C-alpha cells in the first residue's frame, strides 16, 4: 500500500486525498488550520462557484495563466465529472449566468461539509493544526516531511498549499518555500483577480454601492484593453466586484508594462439603451420633473447615493432648473451616463487578491501526473502552481483537476 501525504486541505488537496485513497493508498492530509476548505468557504461570495458548465476550449481560454498546461488534468477530471461527483455526495448543482455552477443550496459550507464527510467515510486521516516545515528528500527522491510534531515518512508527497492571497485562510506561501527547497523555479507572484484603487477621491462617497447590469470597459493609450458586463462595487479605496476582478488582470498587466500610462475604467450605467433611447428617456423624466432643480431630477434613473456624485461631475450646475436644460446639455448628461469614468492608480495588495498569479513553474511539472521533474515522488496541485484564471469557476476546477491528477499518479 502506497503511503501518500497531502500538504494542504483546500480544494486541490482534498481532491488529491480523495483520489489517492480511492486508488488504494494510505493517505494523510495535513492542514495547518483547524478545519478544511477555509478559502472555499468564501468563494463566490460564500456560495462556492464550484465550476463552469462551458466547453474545454472555454476553460483554456478563461485561464490566461498557462491554460494549455491543464489539457491533461481536465481530461482526467472534467467539469461534468466534478458536478457528477458532488451530486453523488448529495450536493445538487445549478447553472447560472455565465455558465457558473453553484450548489442549489447557495451555501459553500454544504460543499465543504460533504467533502469532509466523504474523506472520513473513505478513511483519509486528516491531521489539523499541523504545519509542514520542510520536505525530506534524499538523492532526488521524496522520503517524507518534517513537521513541528516530528518526521512523517511517505512514498509520495503532494504539495497543495494554495497561493499567497487571503493569508487568513492559510495560504501564506509555504508551498513556494518547499518548491524552492526541491530546486524548483518560482515565477514571481502577483495579484490576479484583485480589487483596484482609483485616483478619484469621490469613490469614498459611493462606498458600498453595487451597480448591476453595467458594461465596464478598460482603456489605456486610446485602446480598449477589455470589456465586461455584469456587477461591480464601489469601496472606500476604489472599485471591486465580479466585473472589476475579471478586468483586473489586463489592467494590472497594463500598469506594469506602462506605469506612466493611466488606465481608465469607463462604466456604461445604461448599456441597454442607445444614445437616442436614453435621450427620449431623459426628456420624459425632465417633463415629469420640469419644475425641479437638475440635481433632483435623477431619482428614477440612478441609485440614490450615486446622484450627488454624478451631478457634481457634470459640466452643468445642479442648481439649474430642468426646464432650462438645453439639447446640448442633455447630450452632456447622456455622455456622463454612458461614460462614467474612474482612473486606476494600482491594484490592491496580493493579500487581498482572490487568486495568485505566478508560482511553481509549470515547465518543471509533468502535466499528465503533476509530478515534479526535479524530485521523484513529489507532486504539486492547485494554486501553488503558476496557473490562474478569470472568475466564473475556472480556478476551482483547475484546483480540483490538478489535485485529482496528482492523487491518481501518487497512488499509482
C-alpha positions, -999 to +999 in steps of 0.1 A: +000+000+000+015+033-011+018+059+017+008+094+004+010+127+023-011+156+011+000+190+024-029+215+025-067+209+030-081+232+003-098+224-030-068+207-047-056+190-015-090+174-007-094+161-043-058+148-043-065+129-010-099+116-023-084+102-055-052+087-038-074+070-012-099+057-038-068+042-057-060+023-025-032+044-010-029+051+027-035+089+028-026+115+055-040+150+048-021+177+068-038+210+074-024+238+095-058+254+101-084+239+125-107+230+095-106+221+059-116+242+029-113+276+046-108+295+013-136+275-004-160+288+022-155+324+010-155+317-028-185+330-049-195+354-020-199+324+003-219+304-023-190+285-038-187+287-076-178+250-079-170+250-117-182+263-150-205+245-175-186+257-205-166+236-230-129+225-226-120+253-250-139+278-229-118+267-199-085+271-216-095+305-230-105+316-195-072+306-178-048+331-193-021+319-168-009+287-186-043+273-195-029+248-221-009+231-194-043+218-180-055+199-210-045+165-195-058+173-160-091+184-174-094+152-195-089+132-163-115+152-143-138+174-164-163+199-152-191+173-158-171+148-137-169+173-109-206+180-110-214+143-110-191+138-081-209+164-060-243+150-070-231+116-056-221+134-024-256+148-021-248+183-033-270+191-063-259+219-085-274+246-107-261+267-136-264+305-136-254+334-158-221+330-175-224+292-171-213+294-135-221+263-114-233+267-078-247+243-052-285+245-053-285+255-016-262+285-023-241+275+007-204+269+003-205+253+038-225+224+023-198+218-003-170+217+023-191+196+047-199+170+020-162+167+012-151+164+048-177+137+054-166+118+023-129+119+034-139+104+068-160+078+051-132+065+028-107+066+056-084+096+049-065+105+080-069+143+085-045+160+108-053+196+118-030+223+133-001+205+117+024+227+098+049+211+074+083+228+079+103+211+052+104+182+027+126+152+033+144+145+000+172+120-004+192+117-037+163+132-057+136+110-042+108+120-017+111+104+017+085+123+037+080+156+055+094+173+087+067+189+109+066+206+143+055+172+156+083+152+141+090+133+108+064+116+087+076+091+061+059+089+027+063+073-008+048+104-023+041+140-011+015+163-028+020+200-021-014+217-023-008+247-001-026+273-022-011+307-033-003+338-013-037+355-014-061+357+015-034+346+040-060+345+067-073+313+051-039+297+055-024+304+020+007+321+032+031+309+006+046+279+024+044+258-007+068+281-026+094+275+001+090+237-002+092+240-040+124+261-038+139+235-014+132+209-041+151+230-067+120+245-084+117+279-101+091+302-087+076+325-112+073+360-095+040+363-076+014+390-085-022+396-075-047+383-100-084+389-097-079+418-073-098+450-064-084+482-078-075+516-062-087+547-081-072+582-083-106+599-077-113+607-040-150+608-045-153+570-047-154+571-008-188+587-011-201+557-031-186+531-007-209+500-006-228+509-037-233+479-061-241+486-097-258+457-116-261+451-153-234+477-163-209+475-191-174+482-179-145+489-204-108+493-195-089+518-217-052+526-219-034+547-246-066+552-265-071+515-269-096+491-254-079+466-232-111+446-224-148+449-217-171+431-193-208+431-185-223+425-150-220+436-115-194+459-098-190+475-064-175+508-051-153+507-020-135+532+002-104+528-019-118+523-054-137+496-072-143+458-069-169+432-077-171+405-103-166+427-134-137+446-119-120+414-107-123+399-143-107+431-158-081+434-131-056+410-148-054+430-180-054+463-161-026+452-137-005+439-167-010+473-185+001+493-154+031+470-150+042+475-186+034+512-189+035+526-153+032+562-166+002+555-187-031+556-166-058+530-172-093+544-173-123+523-164-154+536-183-188+525-169-218+525-191-246+529-165-273+523-191-259+497-216-294+485-227-302+520-241-287+536-271-279+573-271-312+582-288-333+559-265-316+575-235-323+610-248-360+601-251-360+586-216-343+618-202-369+640-219-397+620-203-381+624-169-374+661-174-411+666-183-421+649-151-396+670-130-397+702-151-401+725-121-372+708-101-335+715-100-314+693-122-298+677-090-333+664-080-343+650-114-324+617-115-344+598-089-359+574-115-327+569-134-299+564-108-293+549-074-298+575-046-262+575-034-248+579-070-269+611-078-249+637-058-215+624-072-229+622-108-243+657-106-211+671-092-191+656-122-215+671-148-203+703-165-237+718-157-248+733-124-271+711-103-290+743-093-302+748-128-340+742-134-348+712-155-369+732-180-339+754-187-317+724-198-307+727-235-304+699-260-266+702-259-267+699-221-288+668-224-261+654-246-235+661-218-257+643-193-261+612-216-223+612-221-220+611-183-244+582-181-227+562-209-191+571-199-190+573-161-152+572-156-126+563-129-089+563-133-070+533-119-040+540-097-029+505-088-041+470-077-047+463-040-020+442-023-015+404-031-031+395+003-064+409-010-063+391-043-087+362-049-061+344-069-023+345-070-006+348-104+028+332-105+041+302-085+058+269-093+069+270-129+048+245-149+078+238-172+092+218-143+060+197-138+047+168-158+012+180-170-002+144-170+007+135-135+016+168-117+048+152-106+080+172-102+106+168-129+132+175-103+122+151-074+107+117-078+075+112-057+069+150-053+037+164-067+021+199-069-016+208-073-038+239-073-029+275-069+007+269-057+014+262-095+018+291-119-018+288-131-046+314-128-079+320-144-108+345-146-137+344-122-165+320-131-155+287-116-124+282-137-099+284-108-117+259-086-120+234-114-082+238-121-076+231-084-099+200-084-085+186-117-048+191-108-054+176-073-072+146-089-043+141-114-017+143-086-037+120-063-041+094-090-004+094-100+009+095-064-012+064-056+000+045-087 
